[in-house]
Amino acid sequence: MLLLALACAPPPTPLEQCERCADPDVPCAVEEARACTALSDAARIADPVDATAALGFADRACAHDDGVACSALGLRFLDGLGVLEDDARALVLFDQACTLGAGVGCFNAGLMYRSGHGVPPDARLATAWFGQAEAAWRASCEGGDPTWCMNLGVLHEQGFGVPRDPGKALALYDAACAKKQTDACVNAAWMRLDGAGVVKDEAAGIAAIRAACDAGSALGCGALGQLYVVDQHGVAVDAPRAIELLERACHGGDAQGCNVLGGVYGMGERVPADPAAAVWYSARACDLGGSVGCLANGMAATTRVDAEAWLARACGMGNPEGCMALGSVRAAEGEGQDRDGSIEAVSTACQLGLRDGCAMLQSLGAPLPPGVTPPPLVVPAVPVEGPTP
């Protein structure tokens, strides 16, 4: 009877598994640490975002050597979600993640050195970090994990540490899509819609985006909602349908869907203007890691304190316009004026490649960051966080 009872016992829940990792000095199983990472991911996209739980679970998993959790924790120290921004701490966590074999940690460290975000810009170091990401993701892709095949596609589409190769990127996205990685299907669809370096096929791209949304991809629903807003690629504007899809995407964790909704309600072009809704959706976008949402709320804020809080988060996510605006707010005369803080923010904008930031830095009588020649700004596709390679 005892054996029968044990056989019928339900499997442990993710929370029960994660609880076994509560003590950082007591080893827990790999699958138990990954349960903490999964709980952290769920809290990060919850509605509303549960920053405390996301941080706590990621910290617990990272303490037990889950590299993806360490990388996710590092991102929180960049974007200031639930913690004070700390670029140095973020880099340490990305390095730890990379050492543990999580390519996403190597990639994020490479982005910091590529843009000069929180560190002196260094193309050589950036390339080295991207090379480690490529090696980790290639091994996992060849091992059959479609998430990392998709991330490899991002490297080849954007040219991070490897020659830019749209054809190879599309092949990697298609391979991941065939294995039900729906976000990869959306990436491939955008390439076919735009026809940048690949054969343009709008019908196939739209069909793939619809299928991804139908399969439950928040990214797919967000992409489809955007198509109904912009009147491109043969998709007629349909505001009610766009709002429905963007709502689904936003509540499902797609920051870009929230960004678009914030803009739609803020401008009132397709629907009646609703400033309160615009602020809400932009705030959720910001909490989901969408720097445009932080920037939008910072620009709409009516007090210096609120503006600075939102813009500091945008700047922490590497948004150069957010850094520039943060510098302007801190430089404004009146209570709370912070000239040193203004120079620091504008210097970051310059270092991130915003030429206007460099010009403002000089107008403030401050030197340009050492060796900075501001390049044209390129906004990269961002790989997802998933199982540790």
C-alpha positions in Angstrom: 0.0 0.0 0.0 2.8 2.4 0.8 4.4 1.7 -2.6 1.1 2.4 -4.3 0.7 5.6 -2.4 4.2 6.8 -3.4 3.5 5.9 -7.0 0.3 8.0 -7.1 1.9 11.0 -5.4 1.6 14.1 -7.7 4.9 15.4 -9.2 6.3 18.4 -7.3 5.2 21.9 -8.5 7.8 24.3 -9.9 7.5 26.3 -6.6 8.1 23.1 -4.6 11.1 22.3 -6.7 12.5 25.8 -6.4 12.1 25.7 -2.6 14.7 23.0 -2.5 17.2 25.7 -3.7 16.3 28.1 -0.9 19.6 27.7 0.8 22.5 28.9 -1.4 24.9 26.7 0.6 22.9 23.5 0.1 23.2 22.0 -3.5 20.0 21.5 -5.4 19.4 19.6 -8.7 19.8 21.3 -12.1 16.0 20.9 -12.8 15.2 22.5 -9.5 17.3 25.5 -10.2 15.7 25.8 -13.6 12.3 25.7 -11.9 13.4 28.9 -10.1 14.4 30.4 -13.4 11.0 29.5 -14.9 9.3 31.1 -12.0 11.4 34.2 -12.4 10.5 34.5 -16.1 6.8 34.1 -15.2 7.0 36.8 -12.6 8.9 39.1 -15.0 6.0 39.1 -17.6 3.1 38.8 -15.1 0.4 41.3 -15.3 1.3 43.3 -13.3 5.1 42.5 -13.3 6.2 41.1 -10.0 9.7 42.6 -9.8 10.3 41.3 -6.3 9.5 37.7 -7.2 11.4 37.9 -10.5 14.5 39.1 -8.7 14.2 36.6 -5.8 13.8 33.5 -8.0 16.5 34.6 -10.4 18.9 35.3 -7.5 18.2 31.8 -6.1 18.7 30.1 -9.4 21.9 32.1 -10.1 23.3 31.1 -6.7 22.9 27.5 -7.9 24.8 28.1 -11.2 21.9 28.5 -13.6 23.6 30.8 -16.2 20.4 32.1 -17.8 19.2 33.2 -14.4 22.5 35.1 -13.8 22.0 36.8 -17.1 18.4 37.7 -16.3 19.6 39.1 -13.0 22.2 41.2 -14.8 19.5 42.7 -17.0 17.6 43.9 -13.9 20.7 45.7 -12.8 20.8 47.4 -16.2 17.2 48.4 -16.4 16.5 49.2 -12.8 13.5 46.9 -12.4 13.2 46.4 -8.7 16.8 47.3 -7.9 19.1 50.3 -8.2 20.9 50.4 -11.5 24.4 49.0 -11.3 26.3 48.6 -14.6 29.3 47.0 -12.9 27.2 44.4 -11.1 25.4 43.7 -14.4 28.7 43.0 -16.2 29.8 40.7 -13.4 26.6 38.7 -13.7 26.9 38.5 -17.5 30.4 37.2 -17.1 29.3 34.6 -14.6 26.5 33.5 -16.9 28.8 33.2 -19.8 31.3 31.2 -17.7 28.4 28.9 -16.8 27.8 28.3 -20.6 24.8 30.6 -21.1 25.4 32.3 -24.4 22.9 35.1 -23.5 25.3 36.3 -20.8 28.2 36.5 -23.3 25.9 38.3 -25.7 24.8 40.9 -23.2 28.3 41.6 -22.1 29.2 42.0 -25.8 26.4 44.6 -26.2 27.8 46.6 -23.3 31.3 46.8 -24.8 29.9 47.3 -28.3 27.9 50.4 -27.3 30.0 51.6 -24.4 27.1 51.2 -22.0 28.6 51.2 -18.5 32.1 50.4 -19.8 34.5 52.0 -22.2 33.6 51.0 -25.7 35.9 48.2 -27.0 35.1 46.6 -30.4 37.7 43.9 -29.8 36.2 42.8 -26.5 32.7 43.0 -27.9 33.7 40.7 -30.7 35.3 38.3 -28.3 32.1 38.2 -26.2 29.9 37.7 -29.2 32.2 34.9 -30.3 31.6 33.1 -27.1 27.8 33.6 -27.5 28.0 32.1 -31.0 29.9 29.1 -29.8 27.5 28.4 -27.0 24.4 28.8 -29.1 25.8 26.8 -32.1 26.5 23.9 -29.8 23.0 24.0 -28.3 21.4 24.5 -31.7 23.2 21.5 -33.1 22.1 19.7 -30.0 18.5 20.2 -31.1 17.3 23.3 -29.1 15.4 25.6 -31.4 15.7 28.6 -29.1 19.4 28.9 -29.6 19.1 28.3 -33.3 16.9 31.4 -33.3 19.5 33.4 -31.3 22.2 32.3 -33.8 19.9 33.8 -36.4 19.9 37.1 -34.6 23.7 37.1 -34.6 23.8 36.6 -38.4 21.0 38.9 -39.2 22.6 41.8 -37.2 26.3 40.9 -37.7 27.2 40.6 -34.0 30.7 39.0 -34.0 30.0 37.3 -37.3 29.6 38.6 -40.9 26.1 39.8 -41.5 24.4 37.1 -43.5 20.6 37.5 -44.1 20.3 34.2 -45.9 21.9 32.2 -43.1 19.8 34.1 -40.5 16.6 33.2 -42.4 17.6 29.5 -42.6 18.3 29.4 -38.9 14.9 31.1 -38.1 13.1 28.7 -40.4 14.8 25.7 -38.8 13.8 26.9 -35.3 10.3 27.7 -36.6 9.9 24.2 -37.9 10.6 23.0 -34.4 7.7 25.2 -33.0 9.8 28.1 -31.8 7.1 30.6 -32.7 9.2 33.7 -32.1 11.6 32.5 -34.7 8.7 32.2 -37.1 8.0 35.9 -36.5 11.6 36.9 -37.0 11.6 35.0 -40.3 8.3 36.6 -41.3 9.6 40.2 -40.8 12.6 39.3 -43.0 10.3 38.2 -45.8 8.1 41.2 -45.4 11.0 43.6 -45.6 12.9 41.7 -48.2 16.2 42.9 -46.8 18.8 40.5 -48.2 16.2 37.7 -48.8 13.5 37.1 -51.3 10.5 39.3 -50.4 7.3 37.4 -49.9 4.7 39.4 -48.1 2.0 36.8 -48.3 4.2 34.2 -46.7 5.3 36.6 -44.0 1.8 37.7 -43.1 0.6 34.1 -43.0 3.5 33.1 -40.7 2.7 36.0 -38.3 -1.0 35.0 -38.2 0.0 31.4 -37.5 2.4 32.4 -34.7 -0.3 34.5 -33.0 -2.8 31.6 -33.4 -0.2 29.4 -31.7 -0.1 31.7 -28.7 3.0 33.8 -29.4 2.7 37.2 -27.8 5.3 38.4 -30.2 3.3 37.1 -33.2 0.1 38.9 -32.0 2.0 42.1 -31.4 3.4 41.9 -34.9 0.0 41.3 -36.4 -1.5 44.1 -34.4 1.2 46.5 -35.7 0.3 45.5 -39.3 -3.3 46.5 -38.7 -2.1 49.9 -37.4 0.4 51.0 -40.1 -1.3 50.2 -43.4 1.6 48.4 -45.0 2.3 45.1 -46.7 -1.2 44.9 -48.0 -2.9 44.8 -44.6 -5.6 47.4 -44.3 -5.9 49.5 -41.2 -8.4 48.0 -38.7 -8.1 49.8 -35.4 -10.5 47.5 -33.3 -8.6 44.4 -34.5 -5.3 46.1 -33.9 -6.2 47.0 -30.3 -7.5 43.5 -29.6 -4.2 41.9 -30.9 -1.9 44.4 -29.2 -3.8 44.0 -25.9 -3.3 40.2 -26.2 0.4 40.7 -26.9 1.0 43.3 -24.2 -0.7 41.3 -21.5 1.2 38.2 -22.7 4.6 39.9 -22.1 5.4 41.6 -25.5 7.0 44.9 -24.7 6.7 46.2 -28.2 3.0 45.5 -28.2 2.7 47.6 -25.1 4.9 50.3 -26.7 2.6 50.5 -29.7 -0.5 50.7 -27.6 1.0 53.5 -25.5 1.7 55.4 -28.7 -1.7 54.8 -30.2 -3.5 56.0 -27.1 -1.0 58.9 -26.7 -1.4 60.2 -30.2 -5.0 59.4 -30.7 -4.6 58.7 -34.4 -6.5 55.4 -34.7 -8.5 55.7 -31.5 -9.6 58.6 -29.2 -6.7 59.9 -27.3 -6.5 58.5 -23.7 -3.5 59.9 -21.8 -4.1 57.6 -18.8 -4.1 54.5 -21.0 -1.0 55.7 -22.8 0.9 56.0 -19.4 -0.3 52.6 -18.3 0.7 50.8 -21.4 4.0 52.6 -21.6 4.7 51.7 -18.0 4.0 48.0 -18.7 6.3 48.2 -21.7 9.0 49.7 -19.5 8.6 47.0 -16.9 8.9 44.4 -19.6 12.2 45.8 -20.8 10.9 48.2 -23.5 13.0 51.3 -23.2 10.6 53.3 -25.5 7.9 53.0 -22.9 10.2 54.4 -20.1 11.2 57.2 -22.5 7.5 58.0 -23.4 6.5 58.2 -19.7 9.6 60.3 -18.9 8.8 62.8 -21.6 5.1 63.0 -20.5 5.9 63.3 -16.8 4.9 66.6 -15.1 7.5 66.6 -12.3 11.2 66.5 -12.3 11.3 63.5 -9.9 8.9 61.4 -12.1 10.7 62.4 -15.3 14.1 61.5 -13.9 12.9 58.1 -12.6 11.4 57.0 -15.9 14.3 58.4 -18.0 16.9 56.9 -15.8 15.4 53.5 -16.5 15.3 54.2 -20.3 19.0 55.2 -20.1 19.8 52.1 -18.1 18.4 50.0 -20.9 20.8 51.6 -23.3 18.3 54.0 -24.9 20.5 57.0 -26.0 17.5 59.4 -26.4 16.5 58.5 -22.8 20.0 59.4 -21.6 19.9 62.6 -23.5 16.5 63.6 -22.1 17.7 62.6 -18.6 20.6 64.9 -19.0 18.3 67.8 -20.0 16.0 67.2 -17.0 19.0 67.2 -14.6 20.4 70.3 -16.2 17.2 72.3 -15.9 17.3 75.1 -13.4 15.5 74.9 -10.1 15.3 72.6 -7.2 17.0 69.3 -7.9 19.3 70.6 -10.6 22.3 68.2 -10.9 25.0 69.4 -13.3 27.3 66.4 -12.7 24.5 64.0 -13.1 23.5 65.8 -16.3 27.0 65.5 -17.7 27.1 61.8 -16.8 23.8 61.1 -18.6 24.6 63.1 -21.7 28.1 61.5 -21.8 26.3 58.1 -21.9 24.1 59.2 -24.7 27.2 60.3 -26.6 28.9 57.0 -25.9 25.9 55.1 -27.1 26.2 56.9 -30.5 23.8 59.9 -30.3 25.6 62.7 -32.0 23.3 65.3 -30.4 24.5 64.0 -27.0 28.1 64.6 -28.0 27.2 68.2 -29.1 25.3 68.9 -25.8 28.2 67.5 -23.9 30.5 70.0 -25.5 28.0 72.8 -24.9 28.2 71.9 -21.2 31.9 72.4 -21.4 32.6 68.7 -20.8 35.0 66.5 -22.8 33.8 63.7 -25.0 34.3 60.2 -23.7 37.8 58.9 -24.5 38.1 57.6 -28.1 34.4 58.1 -28.9 33.5 58.6 -32.5 29.7 58.3 -32.4 28.5 55.7 -35.0 25.1 55.6 -36.6 22.6 54.1 -34.1 21.5 50.6 -34.9 18.8 49.0 -32.7 19.5 45.3 -32.5 17.1 42.4 -32.4 17.3 40.9 -28.9 17.7 37.2 -28.3 15.3 35.6 -25.8 16.3 34.1 -22.5 15.6 30.4 -22.3 17.1 27.2 -21.0 20.8 27.2 -20.2 22.8 25.8 -23.2 
